[in-house]
Amino acid sequence: PRVNAIKCTPTHLSLLEVGQSYQAALQLLVVGGEALHEAEVRKVQQLFPELRVVNEYGPTEATVGCIAQAIEHRRNLQAVKETIGKPLPGMQVLLLRDDMEVNYTQLGAPSPSGELYLAGEGLSPGYLHASELTSQRFVTRPGTPELRLYQTGDRAHYNEQGVLVYEGRTDQQVKHKGYRIELSGIARQLEHLKEVQHAHVLLSKT
C-alpha cells in the first residue's frame, strides 16, 4: 500500500522501523499526544530523509490538533521537546497570567511564562455528564465574556521567534504513552486504604 501520511504518538514511532518499504511514498508524519524528543526525530529522519515531520500539540477538549510546528531536517533539534509551534487556522491561543488579567499573547516575543488557554472552532462543548468539571475547565475571561476558553493546565512562553515553548504543568497531571494520568488522584485512592496515612505518586520512566 502507498501510505503517504501517518499520524501517531512518539511512542509509536518505533513502528516505522518495519515500514521502510513505504519510503518512496511517505511524505508527512504528524506526531502528537506526548513530548517529542530529539532522538526520536533523528531516528525517523534517518529512515526517511525527505519526510516532513510536524510536531502537534492539543488536548482532546480542543479536538487534539490546535498548535503545530514543522521540524526542519537540518534544524537544531535540541529544543524539539519543548517547542510546540503556532496556532492552526480556526484556533486561538491566549497566554494568561495566573489572575487572567494580562494576556502575554499581545505583548510580543519573547514573553513571560503564562498558562495556556485555547479558544476557537475546535473547542468541545464540555464533558459528557460532568457539568461541574466542564464549568471548572471551560471558562471565560474578565472583560471578554463572549470568548469561551479551555484552561489547559499547561504553562508556556513565546520565544524570540514568536513560537510557543512548553514549560510543564500547573498541576500533577503527567502523560505516559499518550495517556493522561492524574498522580494526585492515584494518591487520594491510596490514602483510602487504612494502612496508608499519606501517599505521594511519581511517574518512573524506567
PyMOL commands that set and color helices and strands:
alter all, ss='L'
color gray80, all
select helices_A, chain A and resi 10-18+20-22+38-47+60-62+77-79+104-106+131-137+183-190
alter helices_A, ss='H'
color red, helices_A
select strands_A, chain A and resi 5-8+28-31+52-57+67-71+83-87+91-96+114-120+138-141+144-158+164-169+173-176+179-182
alter strands_A, ss='S'
color yellow, strands_A
deselect
rebuild
show_as cartoon
